[in-house]
Amino acid sequence: MTEVFERRAVTVLSTDMVGYSRMMAHNPDATVEAIRFCEDTIRQSGNAHAGRVFSHAGDGFLVEFSEDENALLACLDIQATLRAYNSGIEPERQVWLRSGIHHGEAIVDKDNLHGDVVNIAVRLQETAPVGGTLISDAVKDALPSHDNNSLISIGVLRFKNIPHPVEAFELHVPGADGAIHVEESFQIDMGQPVTGFGGRSAIAVFPLTYASRSLEHEHVAEGFSDDLIVALSHMRQFPVIDRSSSFSMGRSGISLPTAAARLGARYVVSGEFTDHGHQFKISLRLTDGSTSHILWSDAYLIEPDEVIPALEEVSAVVAGTLEGQLEQAETVRARASRLSRSNISSLVWRGRWHLNKLTQEDSEQAREMLEAAVEQDPENSEALIQLSFWHWLDCWTQRQPKQNVETFHALAQRAQASNAHDSRGHFLIGAAEILRGHPEVALTHFQQSLELNPSHAHAHSQIGSCHMLMGRPEQAIYSLEAAMRLNSQDYYLFVTIGELACSHCMIGDYDRAISLARRSLGLRSSYWHARMTEITALVRSGQSERAGQALDTLQIRRPDFFAKPYIDWLPFQDQKWNRFFQESLDQAREIKRQQDTSDGATSPQTVTKVTV
């Protein structure tokens, strides 16, 4: 009778020394000494995190953990110890490990473990870069969300004799030779002054903390901060940090000085929306982020039946106070005028609130509200601008046909005509011109947008896109990095980083292009443009196996990629760049065909580097 063995869920860490055979041939005694050091390190770290070594052969170790997070912590501890060890010795004697981690069911045979969970951990370890770590999607899904920040998908891997594909994530291990140096590759010096303001310090507006018992005014707290950002940017006295970066950092829970430093802002406006008897109360503060000193504070009482029109007044008053030029009396509107606009403003504020939720359901609600606002007042500047933003996102994310782009273009022109002093109008026309295939025309509008508001981060980003499409990647990099200084926490940061990756790929800096593309994909794994750039850079730097793996992921995420003209859709002025990417993708397809022919073997292949 066949014995039935115990099964249990485990997490397995597999490690292996890099260059073991070469080191043994060169200096066997030093190599044995290095293996002994590795074994001591692995056992100590394993024990410290409730793990146990269950298999050891030569330079390879297998460690069992009951918790995914413990396996990850032990691996980080091991790699940190090795980095410290390597820092004090000559390069030829340095010791590096590859590591792989997988979670699943194991067959228990006394002190040993068997099954796919072990095999997949070993295969991940074999695929990992020098000094790096790959974990499976099964491990990633079990980790707390805050632990996922340093994980970057490298694609879906198919291993020989493993029945199902495994999505692998590379763990950022700073200082290791093969690890992805994400921060070094795309880090922007947030302390540098923004062009166009003569070195003046930046200001950030955090969202109001909503502490009211009323459930129907939650959107008001965001709407007020939105309006204040717009009002401050129009005055052009200080660079204003973009809304999405300020809101993201304001909600992060970190201290105000830390948040200000990360945003590159000297001054921060913050406050609360609270109940005050039968009224509402807004309390505001202007704080010097470098010292935490409160430079100004005030509070405003608002009647429940006049919340939005009253807040519009408060926004203008606060902006004027901060700038030192506008007095409260100049912003007082007649009560009748306020009431006539209150319904439209409510629709715009609610629509903008839903639009920033970035879900399909919220997008539809935003469109309904913004279209209703424009129908009530066809000349309302803010309603036209927000509805134009909706059409821009729809055309861009859904790759809408030409007639949709023309609708967007016409609406953007109306928005610009409604308020010639609002930088967003020219920005929206420029965004439409890019989609129409006219980057030179778009560039003119983005430059006009920056003349009106040098803080407009999206305009800086789109100027970078124009330069990239016009075959000027060096200039593109400058503008894209300027955008990141103003808006390092943008909802659409994956696009800016993706454009940076593409620009670096165009100048032949393939390592940085790969790093940036993976960072972009870490923010939005389905972003096909970044995946295309990653594959191109991998092919052209000779990393054939990873190019095939990345292509596999692209085709899983975008099964119609080669059936539709994705690359032809890119509006490069010189078609050589379309061919540049198309030829790379075609070569990646051939690499993938060879990998499939070899029955999914994971041994490295070679490929001739190609150039334009």
QUIMORA-V323909 format. One record per residue. N is the residue number from 0. OMEGA is omega in whole degrees, -180 to 180 (NA if undefined). NEAR is the number of other ideal C-beta (glycine too) atoms within 12 Angstrom. Layout:
BEGIN
((N | OMEGA | NEAR) (N | OMEGA | NEAR))
END
This chain:
BEGIN
((0 | 180 | 3) (1 | 179 | 4) (2 | 176 | 9) (3 | -176 | 9) (4 | 176 | 16) (5 | 172 | 17) (6 | 172 | 17) (7 | 179 | 21) (8 | -178 | 24) (9 | 169 | 39) (10 | -175 | 44) (11 | 172 | 50) (12 | 177 | 55) (13 | 178 | 45) (14 | 179 | 49) (15 | -179 | 37) (16 | 179 | 37) (17 | 175 | 31) (18 | -177 | 26) (19 | -177 | 27) (20 | 179 | 14) (21 | -179 | 16) (22 | -179 | 27) (23 | 179 | 19) (24 | -176 | 11) (25 | -177 | 15) (26 | -174 | 17) (27 | -178 | 15) (28 | 179 | 13) (29 | -180 | 22) (30 | 177 | 27) (31 | 177 | 19) (32 | 179 | 19) (33 | 178 | 32) (34 | 179 | 28) (35 | 177 | 18) (36 | 178 | 27) (37 | -179 | 39) (38 | 179 | 27) (39 | -179 | 21) (40 | -178 | 33) (41 | -180 | 41) (42 | -179 | 25) (43 | -180 | 19) (44 | 177 | 35) (45 | 180 | 34) (46 | -179 | 20) (47 | -179 | 21) (48 | 173 | 28) (49 | 177 | 20) (50 | 177 | 35) (51 | 174 | 29) (52 | -179 | 31) (53 | 177 | 29) (54 | -179 | 27) (55 | 178 | 24) (56 | 180 | 18) (57 | -178 | 18) (58 | -178 | 30) (59 | -180 | 29) (60 | 173 | 38) (61 | -175 | 38) (62 | 180 | 46) (63 | 174 | 39) (64 | 176 | 39) (65 | -179 | 21) (66 | 180 | 23) (67 | -176 | 36) (68 | 178 | 26) (69 | 178 | 32) (70 | 180 | 47) (71 | -180 | 40) (72 | 178 | 28) (73 | 180 | 38) (74 | 178 | 47) (75 | 179 | 33) (76 | 179 | 29) (77 | -178 | 46) (78 | 178 | 40) (79 | 178 | 24) (80 | 180 | 25) (81 | 178 | 39) (82 | 178 | 25) (83 | 179 | 17) (84 | -176 | 23) (85 | -175 | 28) (86 | -176 | 15) (87 | -177 | 12) (88 | -178 | 17) (89 | -174 | 11) (90 | -176 | 13) (91 | 178 | 15) (92 | 180 | 21) (93 | -177 | 29) (94 | 177 | 44) (95 | 177 | 35) (96 | 162 | 48) (97 | -178 | 43) (98 | 174 | 51) (99 | -178 | 46) (100 | 177 | 54) (101 | 179 | 50) (102 | 178 | 38) (103 | -179 | 32) (104 | -180 | 22) (105 | 172 | 32) (106 | -174 | 22) (107 | 177 | 22) (108 | -174 | 18) (109 | -179 | 12) (110 | -176 | 14) (111 | 178 | 22) (112 | 179 | 36) (113 | 174 | 26) (114 | -178 | 28) (115 | -179 | 28) (116 | 178 | 39) (117 | -178 | 35) (118 | -179 | 29) (119 | 177 | 43) (120 | 179 | 50) (121 | 180 | 37) (122 | 177 | 35) (123 | 178 | 48) (124 | -180 | 39) (125 | -178 | 29) (126 | -175 | 40) (127 | 176 | 42) (128 | 178 | 38) (129 | 180 | 27) (130 | -175 | 36) (131 | -178 | 42) (132 | 172 | 49) (133 | 174 | 49) (134 | -179 | 48) (135 | 177 | 48) (136 | 178 | 31) (137 | 178 | 29) (138 | -179 | 41) (139 | -176 | 36) (140 | -178 | 18) (141 | -177 | 26) (142 | 172 | 28) (143 | -174 | 14) (144 | -177 | 10) (145 | 178 | 11) (146 | -176 | 23) (147 | -174 | 25) (148 | -177 | 18) (149 | 180 | 27) (150 | -179 | 37) (151 | -179 | 41) (152 | 174 | 40) (153 | 176 | 47) (154 | 179 | 39) (155 | -178 | 28) (156 | 176 | 40) (157 | -177 | 32) (158 | 179 | 33) (159 | 178 | 19) (160 | 172 | 15) (161 | -169 | 27) (162 | -175 | 12) (163 | 178 | 17) (164 | -179 | 21) (165 | 173 | 39) (166 | -176 | 33) (167 | 179 | 44) (168 | 179 | 41) (169 | 179 | 43) (170 | -180 | 44) (171 | 178 | 34) (172 | -175 | 38) (173 | 174 | 22) (174 | 179 | 25) (175 | -173 | 33) (176 | -175 | 26) (177 | -178 | 32) (178 | -180 | 36) (179 | -178 | 42) (180 | -172 | 28) (181 | -175 | 31) (182 | 180 | 19) (183 | -173 | 17) (184 | -173 | 31) (185 | -177 | 37) (186 | 178 | 23) (187 | 179 | 33) (188 | -176 | 15) (189 | 179 | 30) (190 | 180 | 19) (191 | 179 | 20) (192 | 180 | 22) (193 | -179 | 39) (194 | 173 | 23) (195 | -177 | 29) (196 | 177 | 26) (197 | 177 | 13) (198 | -179 | 14) (199 | -176 | 20) (200 | -179 | 26) (201 | 178 | 41) (202 | 178 | 42) (203 | 178 | 47) (204 | 179 | 46) (205 | 177 | 42) (206 | 177 | 36) (207 | 172 | 40) (208 | -176 | 24) (209 | -177 | 27) (210 | 180 | 19) (211 | 175 | 25) (212 | -180 | 15) (213 | -179 | 21) (214 | -174 | 9) (215 | -177 | 15) (216 | -178 | 31) (217 | -179 | 24) (218 | -176 | 37) (219 | -179 | 39) (220 | 177 | 38) (221 | -177 | 35) (222 | 179 | 41) (223 | -180 | 48) (224 | 175 | 45) (225 | -178 | 42) (226 | -180 | 36) (227 | 177 | 43) (228 | 180 | 42) (229 | -178 | 35) (230 | 180 | 37) (231 | -178 | 39) (232 | 178 | 43) (233 | -177 | 31) (234 | 170 | 29) (235 | 178 | 27) (236 | 180 | 27) (237 | 169 | 36) (238 | -177 | 40) (239 | 180 | 46) (240 | -176 | 46) (241 | -176 | 45) (242 | -174 | 41) (243 | 177 | 33) (244 | -179 | 41) (245 | -178 | 45) (246 | 180 | 33) (247 | -179 | 27) (248 | 180 | 36) (249 | -180 | 37) (250 | -172 | 21) (251 | -180 | 20) (252 | 179 | 13) (253 | -177 | 18) (254 | -178 | 17) (255 | 179 | 31) (256 | 179 | 21) (257 | 179 | 18) (258 | 180 | 31) (259 | -180 | 37) (260 | -179 | 23) (261 | 178 | 28) (262 | -174 | 45) (263 | -178 | 38) (264 | 176 | 46) (265 | -175 | 32) (266 | -179 | 38) (267 | 172 | 44) (268 | 179 | 44) (269 | -180 | 39) (270 | -176 | 35) (271 | 172 | 25) (272 | -173 | 36) (273 | 172 | 26) (274 | 177 | 19) (275 | -173 | 21) (276 | 178 | 11) (277 | 180 | 13) (278 | 170 | 21) (279 | -178 | 35) (280 | 173 | 27) (281 | 176 | 40) (282 | -176 | 28) (283 | 178 | 36) (284 | 169 | 28) (285 | -173 | 34) (286 | 171 | 30) (287 | -175 | 22) (288 | -178 | 37) (289 | -177 | 20) (290 | -174 | 15) (291 | 178 | 19) (292 | 176 | 17) (293 | -177 | 20) (294 | -177 | 21) (295 | 175 | 22) (296 | 178 | 20) (297 | 179 | 21) (298 | -176 | 20) (299 | 177 | 32) (300 | -174 | 22) (301 | 177 | 34) (302 | -176 | 22) (303 | -178 | 21) (304 | -180 | 17) (305 | -172 | 26) (306 | -173 | 34) (307 | 178 | 37) (308 | 178 | 34) (309 | 180 | 34) (310 | 175 | 41) (311 | 177 | 36) (312 | -179 | 36) (313 | 180 | 39) (314 | 180 | 40) (315 | 180 | 32) (316 | -179 | 29) (317 | 178 | 40) (318 | 179 | 38) (319 | 179 | 25) (320 | -179 | 28) (321 | -180 | 32) (322 | 179 | 25) (323 | -177 | 13) (324 | -175 | 17) (325 | 179 | 23) (326 | -175 | 15) (327 | -176 | 18) (328 | -177 | 11) (329 | -177 | 14) (330 | -177 | 24) (331 | 178 | 19) (332 | 176 | 23) (333 | -178 | 12) (334 | -179 | 16) (335 | 179 | 11) (336 | 180 | 15) (337 | -177 | 25) (338 | -179 | 19) (339 | -178 | 16) (340 | -169 | 30) (341 | -178 | 29) (342 | 179 | 22) (343 | 179 | 33) (344 | 178 | 40) (345 | 179 | 32) (346 | -179 | 34) (347 | -179 | 40) (348 | 179 | 39) (349 | 179 | 34) (350 | 179 | 39) (351 | 179 | 37) (352 | 178 | 33) (353 | -178 | 30) (354 | -178 | 39) (355 | 176 | 31) (356 | 174 | 21) (357 | 172 | 20) (358 | -179 | 13) (359 | -179 | 16) (360 | 179 | 13) (361 | 179 | 22) (362 | 179 | 24) (363 | 178 | 18) (364 | 179 | 24) (365 | -178 | 35) (366 | 180 | 30) (367 | -177 | 21) (368 | -178 | 32) (369 | 176 | 40) (370 | 177 | 26) (371 | 179 | 24) (372 | 179 | 34) (373 | 178 | 31) (374 | 180 | 18) (375 | -179 | 21) (376 | -176 | 24) (377 | -179 | 19) (378 | -179 | 18) (379 | -173 | 29) (380 | -176 | 31) (381 | 178 | 37) (382 | 179 | 39) (383 | -180 | 37) (384 | -178 | 39) (385 | 177 | 45) (386 | 175 | 41) (387 | 176 | 41) (388 | 179 | 39) (389 | -179 | 41) (390 | 178 | 38) (391 | -180 | 36) (392 | -180 | 33) (393 | 180 | 28) (394 | -176 | 29) (395 | -175 | 27) (396 | -176 | 24) (397 | -178 | 17) (398 | -175 | 22) (399 | -178 | 21) (400 | -172 | 14) (401 | -177 | 16) (402 | 177 | 14) (403 | 178 | 24) (404 | 179 | 29) (405 | 175 | 19) (406 | 177 | 24) (407 | -178 | 36) (408 | -180 | 33) (409 | 180 | 22) (410 | 178 | 36) (411 | 178 | 40) (412 | 176 | 24) (413 | -179 | 27) (414 | -180 | 40) (415 | -179 | 31) (416 | -178 | 22) (417 | 178 | 27) (418 | -175 | 23) (419 | -178 | 19) (420 | -180 | 22) (421 | -175 | 30) (422 | -175 | 36) (423 | 179 | 45) (424 | 178 | 36) (425 | 178 | 39) (426 | -177 | 42) (427 | 176 | 47) (428 | 178 | 40) (429 | 179 | 42) (430 | 178 | 46) (431 | -179 | 40) (432 | 175 | 33) (433 | -180 | 44) (434 | 177 | 39) (435 | 179 | 27) (436 | -178 | 22) (437 | -176 | 23) (438 | 180 | 33) (439 | 177 | 23) (440 | 180 | 26) (441 | -178 | 37) (442 | 179 | 35) (443 | -180 | 23) (444 | 179 | 37) (445 | 177 | 42) (446 | 175 | 28) (447 | 177 | 29) (448 | -180 | 37) (449 | 174 | 36) (450 | 178 | 20) (451 | -177 | 28) (452 | -179 | 38) (453 | 179 | 35) (454 | -171 | 46) (455 | -175 | 45) (456 | -179 | 49) (457 | 177 | 45) (458 | 175 | 45) (459 | -179 | 44) (460 | -178 | 44) (461 | 172 | 44) (462 | 175 | 44) (463 | 178 | 41) (464 | 178 | 42) (465 | 180 | 38) (466 | 179 | 36) (467 | -179 | 43) (468 | 179 | 37) (469 | 176 | 29) (470 | 180 | 26) (471 | -173 | 27) (472 | 180 | 35) (473 | 177 | 21) (474 | 178 | 24) (475 | -179 | 38) (476 | -179 | 37) (477 | -177 | 24) (478 | -180 | 37) (479 | 177 | 43) (480 | 175 | 35) (481 | 178 | 41) (482 | -179 | 42) (483 | 176 | 40) (484 | -180 | 38) (485 | -168 | 48) (486 | -174 | 43) (487 | -179 | 35) (488 | -176 | 35) (489 | 174 | 33) (490 | -175 | 27) (491 | 179 | 35) (492 | -180 | 34) (493 | 179 | 33) (494 | 180 | 38) (495 | 179 | 49) (496 | 177 | 45) (497 | 177 | 39) (498 | 175 | 44) (499 | 179 | 45) (500 | -179 | 48) (501 | -179 | 47) (502 | 178 | 40) (503 | 177 | 39) (504 | -179 | 41) (505 | 179 | 38) (506 | 176 | 27) (507 | 177 | 21) (508 | -169 | 26) (509 | 180 | 33) (510 | 180 | 30) (511 | 178 | 33) (512 | 179 | 42) (513 | -179 | 43) (514 | -180 | 39) (515 | 179 | 47) (516 | 180 | 51) (517 | 176 | 46) (518 | 177 | 42) (519 | -180 | 40) (520 | 175 | 40) (521 | 177 | 35) (522 | -180 | 30) (523 | -170 | 27) (524 | -178 | 32) (525 | -176 | 22) (526 | -172 | 36) (527 | -177 | 39) (528 | 178 | 39) (529 | 178 | 43) (530 | 177 | 46) (531 | 179 | 42) (532 | 179 | 47) (533 | -179 | 51) (534 | 180 | 50) (535 | -179 | 44) (536 | 178 | 42) (537 | 180 | 43) (538 | -172 | 43) (539 | 174 | 35) (540 | 174 | 28) (541 | -179 | 23) (542 | -169 | 33) (543 | -176 | 32) (544 | -180 | 33) (545 | 176 | 40) (546 | 178 | 45) (547 | 179 | 40) (548 | 179 | 43) (549 | 177 | 46) (550 | 178 | 42) (551 | 179 | 36) (552 | 179 | 41) (553 | -177 | 39) (554 | 174 | 29) (555 | -179 | 24) (556 | -177 | 26) (557 | -176 | 26) (558 | -179 | 15) (559 | -171 | 14) (560 | -178 | 29) (561 | 177 | 21) (562 | -180 | 9) (563 | -174 | 13) (564 | -180 | 13) (565 | -176 | 25) (566 | 177 | 31) (567 | -179 | 19) (568 | -179 | 24) (569 | -171 | 31) (570 | 173 | 27) (571 | 178 | 30) (572 | 178 | 23) (573 | -175 | 19) (574 | 178 | 16) (575 | -180 | 15) (576 | 173 | 32) (577 | 178 | 26) (578 | 178 | 19) (579 | -179 | 32) (580 | -179 | 37) (581 | 179 | 28) (582 | 179 | 22) (583 | 179 | 40) (584 | 178 | 38) (585 | 179 | 22) (586 | 177 | 30) (587 | 177 | 42) (588 | 179 | 26) (589 | 176 | 23) (590 | -180 | 33) (591 | 178 | 36) (592 | 178 | 17) (593 | 179 | 23) (594 | 179 | 31) (595 | 180 | 19) (596 | -180 | 13) (597 | 173 | 18) (598 | 172 | 14) (599 | 179 | 25) (600 | -176 | 22) (601 | 179 | 31) (602 | -177 | 17) (603 | 174 | 20) (604 | 178 | 27) (605 | 178 | 14) (606 | 179 | 25) (607 | 177 | 14) (608 | -180 | 20) (609 | 180 | 26) (610 | 177 | 15) (611 | NA | 21))
END
